[in-house]
């Protein structure tokens, strides 16, 4: 009986600990984005397994008509800060921005975590980083 209870707690711990790490990652992204006055909710973020043992981070943001590039950079900076503080390092980061142009426009971008680290360590500046970002 004691073995069964211990086994149940062990398996529950294995299931819960990754989700707690994800929520910490999301919380840091949310707090960092708020510093730059970009609102994001946990519902707009997800960490998805890429099928090769890694994960990708996806975030959906909204911008005004003129500041979509700044909002995109905030998404990458916030994700990089979360990587530094949680140890979770997705293989790639996908930032989607809804831009209210005409009937609506969605800008979808992707960068590797290595390039995001280069941005945060100031190896590249924001203009150089913007050229490293892939527009999908």
TORDO-769798 format. One line per field, with one value per residue (C-alpha): residue in three letters; residue number from 0; chain; x, y, z. Coordinates in steps of 0.1 Angstrom, whole numbers. Layout:
% residues N
marro = ALA,...
gukol = NUM,...
zagu = A,...
x = X,...
y = Y,...
z = Z,...
This chain:
% residues 136
marro = UNK,UNK,UNK,UNK,UNK,UNK,UNK,UNK,UNK,UNK,UNK,UNK,UNK,UNK,UNK,UNK,UNK,UNK,UNK,UNK,UNK,UNK,UNK,UNK,UNK,UNK,UNK,UNK,UNK,UNK,UNK,UNK,UNK,UNK,UNK,UNK,UNK,UNK,UNK,UNK,UNK,UNK,UNK,UNK,UNK,UNK,UNK,UNK,UNK,UNK,UNK,UNK,UNK,UNK,UNK,UNK,UNK,UNK,UNK,UNK,UNK,UNK,UNK,UNK,UNK,UNK,UNK,UNK,UNK,UNK,UNK,UNK,UNK,UNK,UNK,UNK,UNK,UNK,UNK,UNK,UNK,UNK,UNK,UNK,UNK,UNK,UNK,UNK,UNK,UNK,UNK,UNK,UNK,UNK,UNK,UNK,UNK,UNK,UNK,UNK,UNK,UNK,UNK,UNK,UNK,UNK,UNK,UNK,UNK,UNK,UNK,UNK,UNK,UNK,UNK,UNK,UNK,UNK,UNK,UNK,UNK,UNK,UNK,UNK,UNK,UNK,UNK,UNK,UNK,UNK,UNK,UNK,UNK,UNK,UNK,UNK
gukol = 0,1,2,3,4,5,6,7,8,9,10,11,12,13,14,15,16,17,18,19,20,21,22,23,24,25,26,27,28,29,30,31,32,33,34,35,36,37,38,39,40,41,42,43,44,45,46,47,48,49,50,51,52,53,54,55,56,57,58,59,60,61,62,63,64,65,66,67,68,69,70,71,72,73,74,75,76,77,78,79,80,81,82,83,84,85,86,87,88,89,90,91,92,93,94,95,96,97,98,99,100,101,102,103,104,105,106,107,108,109,110,111,112,113,114,115,116,117,118,119,120,121,122,123,124,125,126,127,128,129,130,131,132,133,134,135
zagu = A,A,A,A,A,A,A,A,A,A,A,A,A,A,A,A,A,A,A,A,A,A,A,A,A,A,A,A,A,A,A,A,A,A,A,A,A,A,A,A,A,A,A,A,A,A,A,A,A,A,A,A,A,A,A,A,A,A,A,A,A,A,A,A,A,A,A,A,A,A,A,A,A,A,A,A,A,A,A,A,A,A,A,A,A,A,A,A,A,A,A,A,A,A,A,A,A,A,A,A,A,A,A,A,A,A,A,A,A,A,A,A,A,A,A,A,A,A,A,A,A,A,A,A,A,A,A,A,A,A,A,A,A,A,A,A
x = 0,28,46,14,10,46,44,13,30,61,41,20,52,66,34,32,68,70,38,51,83,61,40,72,85,51,50,85,75,44,62,90,65,45,77,76,38,29,1,1,-19,-9,-36,-15,16,25,55,52,73,89,92,130,133,132,104,93,78,49,35,7,8,-13,1,-10,-6,29,47,45,83,88,62,79,113,96,83,118,134,107,113,150,146,125,152,178,158,141,167,140,156,133,150,130,108,78,62,30,17,-18,-16,-48,-42,-73,-92,-63,-28,-9,29,45,82,107,142,164,171,208,201,179,207,230,205,204,241,244,265,240,220,182,187,210,187,158,177,182,145,127,94,70
y = 0,24,17,25,59,67,57,79,109,103,102,132,151,142,155,187,199,207,226,246,254,265,288,304,309,325,347,361,368,385,407,417,426,447,467,478,484,454,434,396,369,334,323,339,318,282,259,232,200,201,163,163,165,203,228,260,290,307,341,362,400,429,462,496,505,521,501,465,462,474,449,421,430,430,395,383,402,389,353,358,371,340,317,334,330,296,275,266,271,266,258,286,314,324,359,367,403,413,447,467,477,477,446,432,420,393,395,361,359,334,335,310,311,315,348,359,353,373,402,401,398,429,410,423,455,456,466,437,413,425,413,379,374,353,366,338
z = 0,9,-24,-44,-27,-32,-69,-74,-58,-80,-112,-103,-95,-130,-146,-126,-125,-163,-162,-132,-151,-181,-159,-145,-180,-190,-158,-166,-202,-190,-165,-189,-216,-191,-184,-221,-219,-240,-226,-230,-213,-205,-230,-258,-250,-255,-254,-280,-284,-318,-322,-320,-283,-282,-278,-296,-278,-295,-284,-299,-294,-305,-317,-329,-365,-362,-334,-346,-349,-313,-301,-320,-303,-269,-276,-282,-253,-229,-241,-237,-201,-193,-208,-185,-154,-158,-177,-203,-237,-267,-300,-317,-307,-328,-324,-341,-341,-350,-367,-372,-409,-431,-423,-402,-408,-390,-389,-381,-373,-360,-344,-329,-292,-300,-318,-289,-265,-288,-286,-248,-244,-268,-294,-319,-317,-324,-360,-366,-347,-369,-399,-383,-377,-403,-415,-422
